[in-house]
Amino acid sequence: MLLGVNIDHVATLRNARGGNDPNVMDAVRICKICEVASITTHLREDRRHIKDADVEAIRMLPRVRLNLEMAMTDEMQEIALRLRPHAVCIVPEKRQELTTEGGLDVAGQQERAIEFVKPLLEKNIEVSFFIDPAIEQIAAVAKTGAPFIELHTGRYSEVFGTEGEEQAFQDLKGAAIFAQNFGLKVNAGHGLNYQNVKRMHEIPNLTELNIGHSIIARSIFVGLERAVKEMKTLCEG
């Protein structure tokens, strides 16, 4: 499995004090040295961590694959069409949430989703939808023309190490296989860390894991390069 590193919380720390320390671009360059598959950023409506200037600067770096997480809004569509990141992941977004709380309800807004992705696909932007491991959501994504889903691993991560772990894991595994039978490629992420990520190898043909918070948290103690390399090793098996 490939590793995509979400650097949002480098920006969270920077914004807590103001100024430019820690420098987001330094974090990107370290991840580049570690040869991660992609850099993920979530440009939120309230710009609570990553800013527009950060995304623009990352997009300009050579040989850095930018995965832009974004809400399904006209503003974010315009930004994506202008910057043309390598990939976008369409996520739900609520102002009051600390982090993304669940998958996007694609089935409940099917026509909107179909129309939203059309211009992105026409610009050769790789599109995925961040969804819960539910059959109806996978089937809805398949109708949009998007080539990828990203499975929300939050429930699995929350119950890891408890009696609820096995059912949550099997839900993910079954959803991944179901999606692949639809011809979709499957990424996964949310809440994955250095302990629970190992079971992702039991899910066949996962393409990429997008992991951020646990890597940035570990980097406080061991440095970012080591934290990224350790997670990359776990992902590559």
Summary of the structure (lengths in Angstrom):
residues: 237
radius of gyration: 16.8
end to end distance: 7.8
largest distance: 48.2
contacts: 791
relative contact order: 0.15
helix: 50%
strand: 17%
